[in-house]
């Protein structure tokens, strides 16, 4: 049974959590929180520890201490999802299969956007052009190619789908980046021919989105995703998914 101090801390944490989720970018000092809630310093510190465990704040100690606020996003969601999958010993292949079902749906939804020619296509085209410029640099190309997938999800109009799939993509990207760096160092991935093929597929996908053909965009995206995953799943499919703190999209890195 929770102690009275724990219950008080949970009440304070709930109030502060609601403030953060409502858009607050900073919290009162501990002195101010003690005065505002009429509670003890240990209760306030416990409340902040609760929020820190949830990834909503980082508590800085010392004379310049305080609570730095972190709004929840795909990065934090991906970390907690990764913990759940790792705790259940879910293999990488299972994560890949889930993405093969869900991520291509985003391509279809993006192709249905009425503003796609103005908002979506120019950004995706810049990414593809940037990817084409770095086909000879395995690490840089990998980042650009992952960014294309991140952007596709980011432009999905439905917020629920965007956040759910974005969390999966961030988690997959974190796994893939770790493997890709190792393979690039060994000169195994990706080859220039594979990179050029990916660029061509991305251009075709952009064309289908621009033309407003969601079914074709989804079909191309699903086939392409399976092909790109296969390069790594050949080596790592039975490895267990690992939670990676700070997993995030690569938007903005190469275009």
C-alpha positions in Angstrom: 0.0 0.0 0.0 1.5 3.4 -1.0 2.8 5.6 1.8 1.1 8.9 2.4 4.1 10.7 1.0 4.0 8.5 -2.1 0.3 9.4 -2.6 1.0 13.1 -2.2 3.9 12.9 -4.7 1.7 11.1 -7.2 -0.9 13.9 -6.8 1.7 16.6 -7.4 3.2 14.6 -10.3 -0.3 14.2 -12.0 -0.8 18.0 -11.8 2.6 18.7 -13.2 2.2 16.0 -15.9 -1.0 17.7 -17.1 0.8 21.1 -17.3 3.6 19.6 -19.5 1.1 17.8 -21.8 -0.8 21.1 -22.1 2.3 22.8 -23.4 4.2 24.1 -20.4 7.9 24.4 -21.3 9.1 24.9 -17.7 8.1 24.1 -14.2 8.2 26.2 -11.0 11.2 25.7 -8.7 11.0 23.3 -5.8 10.6 26.1 -3.4 7.7 27.4 -5.5 6.1 23.9 -5.7 6.4 23.4 -1.9 4.6 26.7 -1.4 2.0 26.1 -4.1 1.0 22.6 -3.1 1.6 23.0 0.7 3.7 19.8 0.7 7.1 18.8 1.9 10.4 18.9 -0.1 10.6 15.1 -0.1 7.2 14.9 -1.6 8.1 17.4 -4.4 11.4 15.6 -5.1 9.5 12.3 -5.3 7.0 13.8 -7.7 9.8 15.0 -9.9 11.4 11.6 -9.8 8.2 10.1 -11.0 8.1 12.5 -14.0 11.8 11.9 -14.6 11.2 8.1 -14.8 8.5 8.9 -17.4 10.9 10.9 -19.5 9.0 14.1 -19.0 11.6 16.0 -17.1 15.3 15.9 -16.4 16.2 17.1 -12.9 19.4 19.0 -12.7 21.1 19.2 -9.3 23.2 21.9 -7.8 23.0 25.7 -7.6 21.7 26.0 -11.2 19.4 23.0 -10.7 15.8 22.7 -11.8 13.6 20.5 -13.9 14.1 20.6 -17.7 10.8 19.7 -19.4 10.6 17.2 -22.3 7.4 17.1 -24.3 6.6 13.4 -25.2 7.3 12.6 -28.9 8.0 9.6 -31.1 11.5 9.4 -29.5 10.1 8.8 -26.0 7.3 6.6 -27.3 9.8 4.5 -29.2 12.0 4.0 -26.1 9.1 2.8 -24.0 7.8 0.6 -26.8 11.3 -0.8 -27.2 11.4 -1.6 -23.5 8.1 -3.6 -23.9 9.3 -5.4 -26.9 12.7 -6.2 -25.4 11.1 -7.4 -22.2 8.9 -9.8 -24.3 12.0 -10.9 -26.2 10.4 -9.8 -29.5 12.8 -10.5 -32.4 13.8 -7.9 -35.0 12.0 -9.9 -37.7 8.7 -9.3 -35.8 9.3 -5.5 -35.7 10.1 -5.6 -39.4 6.9 -7.4 -40.2 4.8 -5.0 -38.3 6.3 -2.1 -40.2 5.7 -3.8 -43.5 2.0 -3.8 -42.6 1.7 -0.2 -41.2 4.3 2.0 -42.9 3.0 1.6 -46.5 -0.4 2.7 -45.3 1.2 6.1 -44.6 2.3 6.3 -48.2 -1.2 5.8 -49.3 -2.6 8.4 -46.9 0.0 10.9 -48.1 -1.0 10.3 -51.7 -4.6 11.3 -50.7 -3.6 14.7 -49.3 -5.1 17.5 -51.3 -2.1 19.7 -50.6 0.5 17.1 -51.5 1.9 18.9 -54.5 2.6 22.1 -52.5 3.6 20.6 -49.1 4.8 17.1 -49.5 6.3 16.5 -53.0 8.9 19.4 -52.8 10.3 18.1 -49.5 10.4 14.4 -50.6 12.0 15.5 -53.9 14.8 17.4 -52.1 15.5 14.3 -50.0 15.7 12.0 -53.1 18.0 14.5 -54.8 20.2 14.6 -51.7 20.3 10.8 -51.5 21.4 10.6 -55.2 24.3 12.9 -54.3 25.7 10.5 -51.7 25.3 7.1 -53.2 29.0 6.5 -52.8 28.9 7.2 -49.1 27.3 4.3 -47.3 26.7 6.0 -43.9 25.4 9.3 -45.4 23.2 7.4 -47.9 21.7 5.3 -45.1 20.8 8.4 -43.2 19.2 10.0 -46.2 17.3 6.9 -47.1 15.9 6.5 -43.6 15.0 10.1 -43.6 12.8 9.5 -46.6 10.8 6.9 -44.7 10.6 9.2 -41.7 9.2 12.1 -43.8 6.6 9.8 -45.3 5.3 9.1 -41.8 5.6 12.7 -40.8 3.4 13.8 -43.6 0.7 11.3 -42.8 -2.4 13.5 -42.0 -4.0 11.3 -39.3 -2.3 12.1 -36.0 -2.9 8.8 -34.3 -1.4 6.8 -37.2 1.5 9.3 -37.5 2.5 8.9 -33.8 2.0 5.1 -33.7 3.9 4.4 -36.9 6.4 7.1 -36.2 7.3 5.4 -32.9 7.8 2.1 -34.8 9.9 3.8 -37.5 12.1 5.6 -34.8 12.7 2.2 -33.1 13.5 0.4 -36.3 15.8 3.3 -37.4 17.7 3.0 -34.2 18.2 -0.7 -34.7 19.1 -0.3 -38.4 21.6 2.6 -37.8 23.5 0.5 -35.4 23.8 -2.4 -37.8 24.4 -0.3 -40.8 27.3 1.5 -39.2 28.9 -1.9 -38.5 28.3 -3.2 -42.1 29.5 0.0 -43.7 32.8 -0.3 -41.7 33.2 -3.7 -43.2 32.3 -2.4 -46.7 29.2 -4.6 -47.0 26.3 -2.2 -47.0 24.9 -0.5 -49.0 26.5 -1.1 -52.3 26.4 1.7 -54.9 24.1 -0.4 -57.0 21.7 -0.9 -54.1 21.8 2.8 -53.3 21.0 3.8 -56.9 18.1 1.3 -56.9 16.7 2.8 -53.8 16.9 6.3 -55.2 15.0 5.2 -58.3 12.3 3.6 -56.2 12.0 6.7 -54.0 11.6 8.8 -57.1 8.9 6.5 -58.4 7.1 6.6 -55.1 7.2 10.4 -55.1 5.7 10.4 -58.6 2.8 8.2 -57.5 2.1 10.4 -54.5 2.2 13.5 -56.8 -0.2 11.8 -59.2 -2.6 11.0 -56.3 -2.5 7.2 -56.7 -2.7 5.8 -53.2 -3.0 2.2 -54.0 0.1 2.2 -56.2 2.0 4.3 -53.7 1.2 1.7 -51.0 2.2 -1.2 -53.2 5.5 0.3 -54.1 6.2 1.3 -50.5 5.4 -2.2 -49.2 7.7 -4.0 -51.7 10.5 -1.5 -51.2 10.3 -1.7 -47.4 10.5 -5.5 -47.5 13.5 -5.3 -49.9 15.4 -2.8 -47.8 14.7 -4.7 -44.6 15.9 -7.9 -46.1 19.5 -6.6 -46.4 19.8 -6.5 -42.6 17.3 -9.2 -41.6 19.5 -11.8 -43.4 22.0 -11.2 -40.6 19.9 -10.0 -37.6 16.3 -11.3 -37.9 16.5 -13.4 -34.7 18.1 -10.7 -32.6 15.9 -9.3 -29.9 14.7 -5.7 -30.3 16.6 -3.4 -27.9 15.2 -0.2 -26.5 17.3 2.8 -27.5 17.0 6.0 -25.5 16.9 9.0 -27.8 15.8 7.1 -30.9 14.4 9.7 -33.3 13.6 10.5 -36.8 16.3 11.7 -39.2 14.3 14.5 -40.7 16.4 17.5 -41.6 19.8 15.7 -41.7 20.5 15.6 -45.4 18.2 18.0 -47.2 
